[in-house]
């Protein structure tokens, strides 16, 4: 990955079809004043509530290999598809309507969280999030909306003015590894490494897991320990990493469970997504 300018230059040139939807106070929907209790009951039974402006939509990670857009405008489909084709080298098997949205079936298993695909899938997500920000949809939060085994989070998106934002990720792996994937430059990567080196038990190794992805293996088991000291120190380490990224101009915009793990009782961990402050 290159610098921010190179990232933006390689992004989709798609322009938004129009301004974002109005905020609640700008909506043309007329909401009647609060009536007396008995009138309120009659109103609820006889009239539908006024429509809400279209402010939220979502990105759903399906099965082992699906990306779904739900509730997004039509201009999101070509923007996201271009991002997928540019980054996911295994390719797209199918691109089709899916109920009230759109679905891509990817070649490979991006959400299995195994091997090199664990890095490439997070790179893919960063490019998709960048494409969505460029047309006015930012990541608002991630949440678990299913009780199924092998589940993943749903990414809730918020309508905002279009912005060019650089995204990268930090993933927590196995019981003792942490990776930074596609930071914009060595300055950000080095800030991450200085933060990780604060781990009191020390570092076992540091390698380039894949091109653009630096992995640090910590001593001990910070992500899977019942030892009180490691439990506390692991959380202090997480705070230190957040502080380091803030200090170099990047903020945490989402913590996403995007791997299937091993089903119920899974040991998979979240991935943190950071974006440039704009």
C-alpha positions as a Python dict, from the first residue, in 0.01 Angstrom:
ca = {
    (1, 'X'): (0, 0, 0),
    (2, 'X'): (118, 353, -68),
    (3, 'X'): (52, 681, 98),
    (4, 'X'): (-286, 841, 142),
    (5, 'X'): (-267, 1023, -189),
    (6, 'X'): (-192, 697, -372),
    (7, 'X'): (-477, 522, -198),
    (8, 'X'): (-723, 795, -294),
    (9, 'X'): (-590, 810, -651),
    (10, 'X'): (-657, 438, -695),
    (11, 'X'): (-1007, 461, -551),
    (12, 'X'): (-1333, 469, -740),
    (13, 'X'): (-1411, 784, -931),
    (14, 'X'): (-1783, 733, -872),
    (15, 'X'): (-1962, 1051, -767),
    (16, 'X'): (-2271, 1055, -546),
    (17, 'X'): (-2601, 1084, -731),
    (18, 'X'): (-2719, 1357, -498),
    (19, 'X'): (-2688, 1507, -150),
    (20, 'X'): (-2731, 1285, 154),
    (21, 'X'): (-3081, 1249, 293),
    (22, 'X'): (-3200, 1518, 536),
    (23, 'X'): (-3146, 1496, 909),
    (24, 'X'): (-3451, 1439, 1124),
    (25, 'X'): (-3515, 1811, 1179),
    (26, 'X'): (-3495, 1871, 800),
    (27, 'X'): (-3740, 1600, 706),
    (28, 'X'): (-4056, 1705, 524),
    (29, 'X'): (-4256, 1454, 721),
    (30, 'X'): (-4509, 1633, 944),
    (31, 'X'): (-4538, 1487, 1294),
    (32, 'X'): (-4850, 1601, 1479),
    (33, 'X'): (-4820, 1742, 1832),
    (34, 'X'): (-4859, 1498, 2119),
    (35, 'X'): (-5233, 1456, 2184),
    (36, 'X'): (-5407, 1347, 2499),
    (37, 'X'): (-5361, 976, 2587),
    (38, 'X'): (-5694, 860, 2445),
    (39, 'X'): (-5638, 1055, 2120),
    (40, 'X'): (-5284, 917, 2091),
    (41, 'X'): (-5418, 563, 2106),
    (42, 'X'): (-5669, 642, 1830),
    (43, 'X'): (-5393, 800, 1616),
    (44, 'X'): (-5171, 494, 1647),
    (45, 'X'): (-5449, 262, 1544),
    (46, 'X'): (-5583, 459, 1248),
    (47, 'X'): (-5277, 622, 1086),
    (48, 'X'): (-4930, 489, 1003),
    (49, 'X'): (-4639, 677, 1156),
    (50, 'X'): (-4464, 932, 933),
    (51, 'X'): (-4172, 795, 728),
    (52, 'X'): (-3819, 833, 858),
    (53, 'X'): (-3545, 976, 636),
    (54, 'X'): (-3306, 718, 495),
    (55, 'X'): (-3008, 767, 726),
    (56, 'X'): (-2883, 412, 790),
    (57, 'X'): (-2803, 102, 586),
    (58, 'X'): (-2580, -199, 637),
    (59, 'X'): (-2307, -422, 500),
    (60, 'X'): (-2363, -790, 575),
    (61, 'X'): (-2092, -1058, 564),
    (62, 'X'): (-2268, -1380, 463),
    (63, 'X'): (-2156, -1742, 486),
    (64, 'X'): (-1785, -1790, 407),
    (65, 'X'): (-1773, -1580, 93),
    (66, 'X'): (-2058, -1329, 56),
    (67, 'X'): (-2078, -950, 79),
    (68, 'X'): (-2428, -802, 88),
    (69, 'X'): (-2546, -443, 70),
    (70, 'X'): (-2879, -383, 240),
    (71, 'X'): (-3071, -57, 223),
    (72, 'X'): (-2808, 133, 24),
    (73, 'X'): (-2881, 344, -286),
    (74, 'X'): (-2810, 202, -630),
    (75, 'X'): (-2490, 404, -678),
    (76, 'X'): (-2328, 198, -400),
    (77, 'X'): (-2333, -120, -611),
    (78, 'X'): (-2080, -18, -883),
    (79, 'X'): (-1862, 162, -626),
    (80, 'X'): (-1833, -145, -404),
    (81, 'X'): (-1795, -383, -697),
    (82, 'X'): (-1503, -181, -833),
    (83, 'X'): (-1335, -192, -490),
    (84, 'X'): (-1381, -569, -470),
    (85, 'X'): (-1244, -632, -819),
    (86, 'X'): (-944, -405, -757),
    (87, 'X'): (-837, -580, -434),
    (88, 'X'): (-975, -935, -420),
    (89, 'X'): (-742, -1115, -656),
    (90, 'X'): (-935, -1444, -637),
    (91, 'X'): (-1221, -1274, -819),
    (92, 'X'): (-1601, -1266, -802),
    (93, 'X'): (-1811, -1573, -876),
    (94, 'X'): (-2147, -1392, -890),
    (95, 'X'): (-2292, -1041, -855),
    (96, 'X'): (-2670, -1047, -821),
    (97, 'X'): (-2970, -876, -656),
    (98, 'X'): (-3045, -1018, -312),
    (99, 'X'): (-3397, -949, -180),
    (100, 'X'): (-3390, -573, -103),
    (101, 'X'): (-3018, -542, -162),
    (102, 'X'): (-2721, -675, -359),
    (103, 'X'): (-2490, -973, -307),
    (104, 'X'): (-2144, -1067, -428),
    (105, 'X'): (-2021, -1425, -400),
    (106, 'X'): (-1643, -1417, -388),
    (107, 'X'): (-1403, -1688, -492),
    (108, 'X'): (-1220, -1831, -193),
    (109, 'X'): (-1323, -1801, 172),
    (110, 'X'): (-1255, -1448, 293),
    (111, 'X'): (-1447, -1487, 620),
    (112, 'X'): (-1282, -1811, 729),
    (113, 'X'): (-1000, -1609, 885),
    (114, 'X'): (-732, -1860, 788),
    (115, 'X'): (-390, -1821, 626),
    (116, 'X'): (-318, -1543, 379),
    (117, 'X'): (-692, -1480, 329),
    (118, 'X'): (-705, -1346, 685),
    (119, 'X'): (-487, -1057, 568),
    (120, 'X'): (-640, -1011, 224),
    (121, 'X'): (-997, -1006, 358),
    (122, 'X'): (-913, -719, 592),
    (123, 'X'): (-747, -533, 307),
    (124, 'X'): (-1066, -592, 108),
    (125, 'X'): (-1281, -452, 388),
    (126, 'X'): (-1071, -135, 407),
    (127, 'X'): (-1114, -71, 35),
    (128, 'X'): (-1488, -135, 54),
    (129, 'X'): (-1520, 107, 348),
    (130, 'X'): (-1318, 367, 155),
    (131, 'X'): (-1547, 329, -148),
    (132, 'X'): (-1855, 372, 71),
    (133, 'X'): (-1716, 684, 243),
    (134, 'X'): (-1646, 835, -99),
    (135, 'X'): (-2019, 816, -185),
    (136, 'X'): (-2142, 929, 156),
    (137, 'X'): (-2171, 620, 380),
    (138, 'X'): (-1945, 580, 683),
    (139, 'X'): (-1911, 287, 921),
    (140, 'X'): (-2124, 372, 1226),
    (141, 'X'): (-2094, 54, 1433),
    (142, 'X'): (-2068, -324, 1409),
    (143, 'X'): (-2310, -554, 1587),
    (144, 'X'): (-2406, -920, 1619),
    (145, 'X'): (-2762, -973, 1493),
    (146, 'X'): (-2779, -1352, 1490),
    (147, 'X'): (-2755, -1640, 1735),
    (148, 'X'): (-2625, -1879, 1469),
    (149, 'X'): (-2291, -2052, 1508),
    (150, 'X'): (-2014, -1936, 1274),
    (151, 'X'): (-2172, -1589, 1275),
    (152, 'X'): (-2008, -1256, 1196),
    (153, 'X'): (-2096, -895, 1266),
    (154, 'X'): (-2319, -674, 1056),
    (155, 'X'): (-2165, -336, 972),
    (156, 'X'): (-2412, -51, 1022),
    (157, 'X'): (-2354, 247, 790),
    (158, 'X'): (-2456, 609, 843),
    (159, 'X'): (-2534, 860, 567),
    (160, 'X'): (-2282, 1147, 577),
    (161, 'X'): (-2134, 1398, 331),
    (162, 'X'): (-1899, 1217, 89),
    (163, 'X'): (-1539, 1211, 211),
    (164, 'X'): (-1210, 1061, 99),
    (165, 'X'): (-1080, 862, 398),
    (166, 'X'): (-784, 627, 428),
    (167, 'X'): (-859, 302, 613),
    (168, 'X'): (-629, 40, 760),
    (169, 'X'): (-677, -237, 1015),
    (170, 'X'): (-524, -395, 1323),
    (171, 'X'): (-618, -757, 1388),
    (172, 'X'): (-581, -970, 1700),
    (173, 'X'): (-490, -1329, 1616),
    (174, 'X'): (-470, -1663, 1796),
    (175, 'X'): (-372, -1617, 2161),
    (176, 'X'): (-64, -1398, 2125),
    (177, 'X'): (-40, -1219, 1789),
    (178, 'X'): (-130, -872, 1667),
    (179, 'X'): (-101, -739, 1310),
    (180, 'X'): (-117, -401, 1143),
    (181, 'X'): (-237, -430, 783),
    (182, 'X'): (-172, -160, 522),
    (183, 'X'): (-83, 143, 737),
    (184, 'X'): (-37, 450, 516),
    (185, 'X'): (334, 487, 587),
    (186, 'X'): (626, 381, 807),
    (187, 'X'): (547, 659, 1054),
    (188, 'X'): (212, 499, 1146),
    (189, 'X'): (358, 147, 1143),
    (190, 'X'): (640, 251, 1376),
    (191, 'X'): (393, 415, 1616),
    (192, 'X'): (207, 84, 1629),
    (193, 'X'): (528, -111, 1694),
    (194, 'X'): (633, 125, 1975),
    (195, 'X'): (293, 74, 2138),
    (196, 'X'): (313, -305, 2112),
    (197, 'X'): (664, -303, 2258),
    (198, 'X'): (510, -176, 2582),
    (199, 'X'): (389, -534, 2648),
    (200, 'X'): (566, -614, 2977),
    (201, 'X'): (641, -980, 2897),
    (202, 'X'): (827, -884, 2581),
    (203, 'X'): (818, -975, 2212),
    (204, 'X'): (892, -1322, 2071),
    (205, 'X'): (913, -1226, 1704),
    (206, 'X'): (824, -970, 1440),
    (207, 'X'): (766, -1071, 1079),
    (208, 'X'): (606, -950, 758),
    (209, 'X'): (311, -1191, 750),
    (210, 'X'): (216, -1083, 397),
    (211, 'X'): (323, -783, 191),
    (212, 'X'): (192, -479, 377),
    (213, 'X'): (109, -674, 696),
    (214, 'X'): (344, -666, 997),
    (215, 'X'): (281, -930, 1265),
    (216, 'X'): (412, -924, 1621),
    (217, 'X'): (406, -1237, 1838),
    (218, 'X'): (395, -1151, 2209),
    (219, 'X'): (526, -1357, 2497),
    (220, 'X'): (250, -1508, 2707),
    (221, 'X'): (-113, -1531, 2598),
    (222, 'X'): (-264, -1183, 2614),
    (223, 'X'): (-584, -1275, 2423),
    (224, 'X'): (-641, -1603, 2606),
    (225, 'X'): (-532, -1591, 2965),
    (226, 'X'): (-686, -1632, 3310),
    (227, 'X'): (-383, -1479, 3478),
    (228, 'X'): (-497, -1154, 3638),
    (229, 'X'): (-182, -965, 3549),
    (230, 'X'): (-199, -1060, 3178),
    (231, 'X'): (-573, -986, 3167),
    (232, 'X'): (-509, -632, 3290),
    (233, 'X'): (-194, -577, 3085),
    (234, 'X'): (-365, -692, 2764),
    (235, 'X'): (-629, -424, 2810),
    (236, 'X'): (-368, -162, 2889),
    (237, 'X'): (-191, -267, 2568),
    (238, 'X'): (-514, -216, 2372),
    (239, 'X'): (-546, 133, 2522),
    (240, 'X'): (-184, 208, 2431),
    (241, 'X'): (-242, 103, 2069),
    (242, 'X'): (-549, 328, 2049),
    (243, 'X'): (-351, 618, 2192),
    (244, 'X'): (-69, 561, 1944),
    (245, 'X'): (-304, 565, 1646),
    (246, 'X'): (-480, 879, 1772),
    (247, 'X'): (-141, 1048, 1806),
    (248, 'X'): (-67, 996, 1435),
    (249, 'X'): (-406, 1115, 1311),
    (250, 'X'): (-617, 798, 1289),
    (251, 'X'): (-929, 713, 1487),
    (252, 'X'): (-1096, 382, 1557),
    (253, 'X'): (-1419, 367, 1355),
    (254, 'X'): (-1521, 6, 1412),
    (255, 'X'): (-1439, -317, 1593),
    (256, 'X'): (-1566, -599, 1374),
    (257, 'X'): (-1596, -976, 1418),
    (258, 'X'): (-1545, -1069, 1053),
    (259, 'X'): (-1426, -1430, 1092),
    (260, 'X'): (-1633, -1744, 1127),
    (261, 'X'): (-1400, -1898, 1383),
    (262, 'X'): (-1507, -2246, 1489),
    (263, 'X'): (-1876, -2195, 1553),
    (264, 'X'): (-2037, -2185, 1898),
    (265, 'X'): (-1765, -2139, 2155),
    (266, 'X'): (-1552, -1979, 1884),
    (267, 'X'): (-1215, -1829, 1970),
    (268, 'X'): (-1207, -1569, 1694),
    (269, 'X'): (-1132, -1206, 1779),
    (270, 'X'): (-1237, -865, 1649),
    (271, 'X'): (-1050, -661, 1390),
    (272, 'X'): (-1009, -289, 1452),
    (273, 'X'): (-1060, -51, 1158),
    (274, 'X'): (-901, 293, 1167),
    (275, 'X'): (-973, 589, 940),
    (276, 'X'): (-799, 917, 881),
    (277, 'X'): (-955, 1212, 1061),
    (278, 'X'): (-1115, 1450, 811),
}
